[in-house]
């Protein structure tokens, strides 16, 4: 991406990532996972008991061997919508990062569709090359994380309700 020049319209479109996956589980079970700040900080497998602590209203998730990730809960609307703001990562200490939003939509055929939208990459740096590099990793990552969420929820592992 370093040598590519983008128009303003292309950069605006690249400012967010949208993904979705169908999950064969009830909305309440999917909610148990997505209401947990930073559940998507992992090595490809969702942890049943993550290293999660709170410092005031900031959730801190520690990924072994990597470091701490910080999140602020923006809104929880059980069992359909959850939004979190990335505050910092081991690679980027910022006060306000991207917004990560999740929607749970019931399917007529059973189960749900879990949708994610991460937006605001352009706020991470004035230099598009910098934020596009971070976006590139997350673009690949959301496909993996939604697959991990599906495996975790469909296995019946999700059991705690942090958003209650």
MOUR-V127673 format. One record per residue. PSI is psi in degrees with one decimal (* if undefined). D_LAST is the distance of its C-alpha to the last C-alpha in whole Angstrom. Layout:
PSI/D_LAST
PSI/D_LAST
This chain:
-13.1/43
-37.9/45
1.6/48
137.0/46
132.4/46
148.3/44
167.3/44
-39.6/42
-40.4/41
-41.5/40
-38.8/38
-39.8/36
-33.9/35
-5.1/34
-7.9/32
163.8/29
129.6/28
132.8/27
162.1/26
159.6/24
144.3/24
136.5/24
129.4/21
75.0/22
158.1/19
156.5/16
-40.5/14
-38.3/11
-38.9/12
-39.3/13
-41.2/10
-33.6/9
-53.4/12
-18.1/12
-6.6/9
115.7/11
132.6/14
19.3/17
-22.4/16
7.3/20
101.6/22
-179.9/24
27.9/27
-4.3/26
125.5/24
131.4/20
134.5/20
-37.9/17
79.3/17
161.9/18
87.3/20
127.6/17
166.3/17
138.0/17
93.0/20
-125.6/18
11.0/16
124.8/18
133.6/16
118.9/19
126.0/20
124.2/23
116.5/25
132.8/28
-6.0/31
-55.0/30
-160.6/28
141.2/25
137.6/23
140.7/21
147.3/18
132.2/17
125.1/14
-46.0/15
138.6/13
121.8/10
82.7/10
136.9/8
36.3/10
-24.1/13
136.6/13
140.3/13
137.6/15
147.9/16
123.5/20
129.8/22
-33.1/23
157.4/26
170.8/27
-17.8/30
-15.5/32
97.7/31
102.7/30
160.5/29
-29.8/27
114.9/26
-149.8/26
159.3/25
128.9/22
119.2/20
140.8/18
140.0/17
140.4/17
117.7/16
125.3/19
142.9/20
142.4/23
-30.8/26
-0.5/27
156.1/24
-165.0/21
165.7/20
125.3/21
122.5/19
144.9/21
143.5/21
118.2/23
124.5/24
161.3/26
21.4/28
-34.7/30
-15.7/33
-8.2/32
-23.4/32
149.8/36
-19.2/39
111.5/40
-35.0/39
-34.8/41
-51.1/38
-27.4/35
-33.0/36
-44.3/37
-41.0/33
-38.8/32
-45.0/34
-40.8/32
-33.0/29
-47.5/30
-39.1/31
-37.2/28
-33.4/26
-45.3/27
-43.0/27
-38.2/23
-36.7/23
-39.0/25
-39.8/23
-44.1/20
-49.3/21
-43.5/23
-49.5/20
-42.4/18
-22.4/21
-11.3/22
10.8/18
-37.3/18
127.9/14
-19.6/12
152.1/9
87.2/6
-17.9/6
9.8/4
*/0
